């Protein structure tokens, strides 16, 4: 080409940058948890309730580690946060509601379906509120120790308590089904309530060297007990968790009282006039004319 064009075409560029692998791993864990939740629904339809509950527990374990893996690998992203919320709605909102309905709530007909529907809707509302409140700039630092309402994974694990008891030998008669109806509504309301609940986000970030081996033993023991005695372990864990909910509220109130006391002290200090401030020894020996030889004169 003899003459260069007036407006040469810009060089072709890649539209997207290469995505680091560390950002893909947490999303893969979330997708695996979603597969477990969807499989739990299928197993519940096929009346394989024990396997359906195992799939929910597996999804809860994966949900507990995907966020930690993302923060550990510095692979957090907005896409991953939205994907996690959608997966949680299916795994811990839709799946537990359908499992309860297929197990026994269907005997109450429309009432049982309403209970399952309310639980799923409360799970969606709880997750939406969590996404909105996570970026609150006015939130104190200690507020990260608490969730507002029961989180969706733990709500799913606790609402399945009637099925745990069923596998332990409790009859699923009409009285039990009605108790399950009211229990499901109660857990749903706790999920969307303003009740402060321990989050556990700051637990386990640092482990003392002397506690590493005991921690390994405890974790292996817990998994062995869960595999060997699943219904006993899940029942005890659910009852203990529900019993500890008031402790989170008391701890939250204690933090609030400390903040209010600190704020009141700061306001009192700011409102105190400078003339009321006691004089230092050097100031007491100097009069208003600057003569250090005589005490300050009084009007």
Helices and strands as residue ranges (DSSP letters): H 21-45, H 49-72, H 78-89, I 90-94, H 95-103, G 105-108, H 110-133, G 141-145, E 146-148, H 152-159, H 161-167, H 174-192, E 196-198, G 209-211, H 212-228, H 230-271, G 274-276, H 281-284
